[in-house]
Amino acid sequence: MKKRVGILGILIAILMMAIGYAAATTIPLVITGTGTVSENPNGYEVKFIEVSNMTGDGTKNATIIDDTHATINVSGLQKTGEKASFTYVVKNTSSEAINAILSTPTISNDNETYFKVTATVNSPTTLAVGETTTITVVVEAIKTPLGNDQTSNITVTVNASPVEA
C-alpha cells in the first residue's frame, strides 16, 4: 500500500510539474494597432470629353474649355418654338475605384421671358470608372422680341458626387 501511495504521489507530482511548466511557458503574443487609408485627391475625376451633338435652329456653338467647364452659344432664333440642342459627353476617368453619381441639373437663365432652358443627365446617372453618359441642354425661344434682340446668360450645373464602388 505504501508503494502504491508513493507511486500515486510521484504521478501527482509529475502531473503538477507538467501543468506548472505548461502555464509558465505559454506566453500570449498580441499585436494591436490601427490602419489608416486617406482619400487620394487625385484619384477621383469626372470630366467633359466631347460635344457629341448640336441640332436644331439658329447658329450653334459649343466648346469644352477644360475638364469641368463647357460653353453653349446659340443665336439666330427668330420665332417662338425654335430651339437648339447641345449634347456633351461626360466620363468618369478616376484612377481609383470610385463611382460618380450625377445630380439633377440646376439651371440659371436670366431671361425667362424669352428663353426656356432645359437640361437632362441621360442614363446612366451613376458612372463606374471608365463609363460615360451624356448631358443634353436645350435652349428654346418662347417669345419673339419686337425691336431689340434679346439675350440670356445661361448656366447649367451638374454635380458629380463620389461614392465608393
N, C-alpha and C positions, 0 to 999 in steps of 0.2 A: 504494500500500500504506500509505503514511504517512497518507493521507487516511482510509483505512478504519480504521486503528488509532485515529486521532483521533476519528472518529465513534463507534467502539465504546467508546472511553474516555469520551466525553461521555455516551453512553447509560448506561453503567455508573454514572457519577457521578450522573446524574439518578435512576436507579433506587435508588441508595443513599440519596440525599436524600429520596426519597419514602418509603422504608421507615423511615428515621430520623424523618421528620416524622410518619408514622402512629404509630410507637411513642411518640413524645413527646406526642402529642395524645390517645391512648387512656387515659382515666382511669376506672378502675372506681368506680362509686358503689354502696356496700354499706350496707344497713340491717340492723341487728341489734337485738334487744331481747327482751322477754318479754311475754306476755299472761296475765292472771290473772282467773279468774272465781271468785267466792266464793258459798258457799251462802247462799241467801236464807232466813233463819229463819222468815219469814212466808209463804214460798211453798208450804210443804207442810202440808196439813191434811186429816185424816180424822176424821169425826165422826158421832155418832149424829144421825139426823134425825127418827126417829119410832119409836114402839112400834106395830107393824103388826097384832099379833095376840096375844090371850090366850085360851087354850082350856083345857078340862079341868075337873077337880074343884076344890072349895073356893072360897074367896074370893080373887080375884087382884087385884093392883095392881102396875103397872109404870109408872115415870116416867123421863123424861130430866132429869137435874139440870142438866147443862151439856154442852158438845160431846163430852166424853170420859168422862162418868160417868152411869150409869143405875142405877135400883133395880129390885129384884124382891122382891115380898112375896106369900106365899101362906099362908092359914090355913084351918082347917076340913077338912083332910084327916083322915079318920076311920078308914080301914082300909087294909090292905096292898094295894098296886096302884093306889091313887088317885094321880093326878098332875095337875100343872098345867104348861102350856107357854106360853112367852113368846117372841115374835119381835121383834127390834129391827132397824131398817133403818140401815145404815151407808153413808156416801157419801164418796168422795174429792173434796173441794172445793178442792183445791190450785189456786193461781193460776199455778203453774209446771207444765211438762210432767214431772211426777213420778208414777210409778205407786206403788201401795201394795200390799205383799204382807201378807196377814193370816195370822197364825200359828194353829197349832192351839191351842184354848183350854186354859188351865190353870185348874183348879177347886180351890177350897178349900171344904170342907164339914166343919164341926167337930162334926157329929153323924151319923156314918156308920152308927150303929146303927139309926137310924130313917128316914134320908133317903138317897136316891140322887140325885145331881145329874149331869146330862149337858149338854154344850154342843157345838154344831156351828156352824162357819162354813160357810154354804151357798155353792154355786158362783155366781159366780166368786170365787176367793180372791185373785186379783190384780186390783186396780182401777185402770183408767186414770182420768185426770181426768174427773169428771162421772159415773162409773159408781157403781152401788150394789150392795150384796149384803145378806144378812140373817144374823143370828146368832140361833140358837134355843137356849133354855135350858129344860130340863125338870127339874122337881122332883117326885120320886116318894116316896111313903110306902112303906117296905119292912118296917115292923113297926108293929103297933098298940100304943100305950102302954097300960098299966094304971095308973090313978090320974092322975098329973100329966101335963099337956100337955108335949110335947117341942118344942123349937125348935132351929134350926140357923142359924149365921151362914154365909152363902154368899158367895163371891167368885168371879167368873169374869173372867179376864183374857185379852184377845186383843191381841197386839202388832201394830201396823200399821207395817211397816218400809218406808222409802222406797227406791225403786230408779229409776234413770234410765229414762225412757221410750224 
